[in-house]
Amino acid sequence: MPEICLVFLLCAIATGMLSPYVYYRNCSMSIDALSHTSLLGIVLSFSLIKDLSSPLLILGTGVFALFTFYCIELLQEKLRWKREESLGFLFPFFFALGILLLSLYYRNVHLDTDMVLMGNPFLIPFQRTLGMPVAFWKMLFCLVLNTAFLLISYRPMKKLLFEGEEAGQMSKSQRHLHYALLFCIVITSISSFDTVGGILTISLFVAPIAVARLYSRNLRECILYSIAFALLHAIVALILSFRFNISLSGCCAFVGMLDGLIQNEWKKAHRKGAAIPVKAG
């Protein structure tokens, strides 16, 4: 139980600190859509690695997911498609292609989206290396990666987020920064999928910023509040899950939704409005 709690809290911090960036770059639905493109990434990665237990399988899946985001923005730029149209076309297409390749070449291999996307937090202690669960090292790596990204790119990211530029209008340096952010989001998402499952990952990415934006006046506060609310939701979900022996994923999603609804109504009642506009400061 202590190891499950530790890994879950690491996951909450790693996703919570990226939550504002996911929200302000309009990537929230893309986190959910990653479940479609990941299958093709898994198949292509396995064709090169030939090892189901290799961490490179997740890295390869993340690289392919990053390539998918590039294709989405290419469709937006060249064909003037809306983001929703690009998502609706590419993700099912890549998912279908992944199924086709899987049925043709890897029919006898236990290779599917469950390998990466359907992690179970209660199985965390059973896969170990260097005296700790494998999931601990995955999420610690994501936490270090995201922290380094925030510290290095905080000021240029403020400019990128609040100028509201589309990918096709970015300068060269802004484009590099944009894809560095997407890389962090993708690696954290895939690692979280593998560790705690898809529902928990989406909840930990989306719910904290839904509450944090109600109290934040600038990006720094938004990040700190998002981390705080991600931890709060995770701790409450852990307590409820262990106390009543119910689904941890369901608890976390329910707690996040309930917290968002209650605090949104409370802010409306006391401020006669919704969220405080977040500034770049």
N, C-alpha and C positions, 0 to 999 in steps of 0.2 A: 504493500500500500504506500509506504513513503516514496518509493521510486516512481510509482504511477503519478503521485501528486507532484513530485519534483519535475518530471518530464512534462506533465500537463501545464504546469506554471511556466516553464521555459517556453513552451509552445505559445501560451497566451501572451507572453512578453514579446516574443519574436514577431507574431502576427499583429499584435496591438500597435507596435511602433511603426508599422507600415500602413496601418489602417487609414490614416488621413491621406496618404499618398494615393492609395487605392481609390478612395472616395473622390478626391479632387482631380484625379486623372481619368475618372469614369471607367474604372476597371473592375467594378464590383461584380457585374454579370460575367466578366471574363474568368473570374476565379471558378465560378460554377461550370462554365463552358470548358475549362481545362480537362474535365472528366471525359470529354469526347475526344480531344486531340491526343490525350496521353496514351491511348492504346496503340496508335501508330508509332509513337515515340518509343514505347516499350518494345514493340516488334522490331523496329529498325535497330535499336540499341542492342537487343539480344542477338541479332544477326551478326553483329560485330564482336560482342563480348563473349557470348556463349556461356554465361555464368549467371544463374538466376539470383545468386546471393551477393553479387558484386554491387558496391555502392555506385559504380559507374553506370549501372542501369538507370538509377534515378537521375544522375547527372545528364545522361544522354536524353532521357525523357524531358528534362528541363530545357535542354538546348533546342530540342524540336519544338517545344511549346513556345520558346522565344522566337523561333523561325515562323511559327504560326502568327504571332503578333505582328511580325514584320509583313507577312502576306496580307493581314487585315488592313494595315495602314497603307500598303501598296494599292489595294483595291479602293480605299478611300481617296487616295491621291490621284490615281490614274483614271479610274472609272467613275469617280464622284459618288460612290456608294456611301450610304449611311453606315455607321458602325454596327447597328443592329442587323443590317442586311449582310454585311461582311461576316459577322459572327454566325448568322443563320445559314450561310452558304458553306463556309470553310470548315467549321467544326463537325457538322454531320458528314461532310465529304471525307475528311481525314479519318473519322471514326469508321465509316463504311470501308475505306481503303485498308484500314488496320484489320478489320474483320476478314476481308478478302485474303490478305497476305497470311493471316493466322490460319485460316482454313486450308490454304493451299500448301504452305511450307512447314507449319509448326503444329499440325493437328494433334500429334502425340506428345506435345510438350505442355506442361502445366503453366501456361502463359496467358494471362488475361488482365483486365483492369483491377481485379482483386489484388494482384501483386503489388500495386502501388497506391491504389485509391481507397481501399477499404480497410485501413488500419483499425485495430481494436486496442484501445488504451489499456484494457485489462490483460492483454498479452505482452505488454511492454517488458516485464521482468524476465521473460523466458528466452530472449535473444540477447546474449551478453558478449562483451569484449572489453578487455582491460579493466575487469572488475565492475563494470557498470553496464546497464542496458544499452544496446546499439542505438535505440531511439534517443537516449540522453546525449550521445555524441553528435547525432544528427541535428538535434534542436540547439545544442550548444554552438555548433558551427553556424547555424542560421542566425542565432542571436549575435554572435561575433561579427558575422558578415553584415548584418543589418545595422548594427551599432557603428561599425567602421564607415558604412555608406552614409549614415546620417551625419556623422562628425565631419566627414570630408566634403560632403556635397550640400550641407544645409543651406548656405547662402545662395548658391546658384539654383538650387531646387525651389527656393522661395520665388525667385524671378520666373522660373519655368511654370510653376503651378498657377500663379496669380496673374500672369499675362494672358492665360487662356489660349495659347497658340495650339493649332493643330499640328500633327506630325509633319505634314507637308510644308509648313511654314517655318519650321525650326531652323536655327542656324546649325552649323556642323557640330559645335560644342554642345548645344542643347540636345541635338539628336543623340549624341553619345551618352549624355546624361540620362536621357529618356530610356535608352535601352539598358543602361546600368540599373536603373530603377526596376525595369521589367524583369531583368535577370534576378534581382533580389526577391521580387514578388513570386516569380516562377519557382525558384529553388525552395523558398519557404513554403509555398503552397504544396509542391510535390512531396517535400519531406513531411509536412503536416498531414497530408493525405495518408501517407504510408504509416505515420505514427498513431494518429488519433481518428482518422477517417474523414470523409468528405464533409459531412454535415457539421461536425465540430469546427473544421477549418473555415468554412464559409461563415459560420456564426462568429468566430473569433476575429475574422477580418472585417465584417460588416457591422455587427452590433456595437462595438466600442465607439466608433466614430459617430454612430447615430445618436449616442448620448453625449459624447465629448463636444460635439459642435454646438450644443446648447449652452455651454459654459465658457468656451474658448474665445479669446479676443485676438489671438495671433497663432501662427503655426507652431511655435514652441509649446504654448499651452495646449494646443490641440493634440500634439504628440504625447505629452505627459498625461493628459486626461485620458487619452485612448488606452495607454498602457495601464493606467489605474483601473479603468472600467473593465478592461479585458481580464485583469487579475481578479477583480471583484466578482465578475460573472463566473470565472473558472472556480474560485474558492466556494462560492455558493452552490454551484453545480456539483462539485465534489462532495460537499456535505450532504446535499439532498440525495445524491446517487448512492452513497454508502449507507446513509441512514435508512432509506426506504427500499434499497436494492432495486433501483430502476435505471434506465438507460442514461449514461453520462452524456451522450450526444443530445438526446432529447431534453435533458435538464438544462444544459448550457444554452441551447437554442431558445428554450422557453424562458429562461431567466433573462437572456439578452433582450428578447422581444418585450417581455413584461416591464423590464427596467426602462426600455426606450419609450414605451407607451405612457408609463406613469410619470416619468420625468418630463416628457414633452407636454403632457397636460398640465403638470405643475408649473412649468415655465410659462405656458400660455396664461394660466390663471393669475400669475404674479407679475408678469411683464407685459401682458396684452400683446403677445407676439410669440414667435417661435425662436429660431436660433439667432444668436448674436453673430453678425457678419464677421468672418475671420479675415484678419488683415495679414499682410506679409511680414509684419514685424516680429 
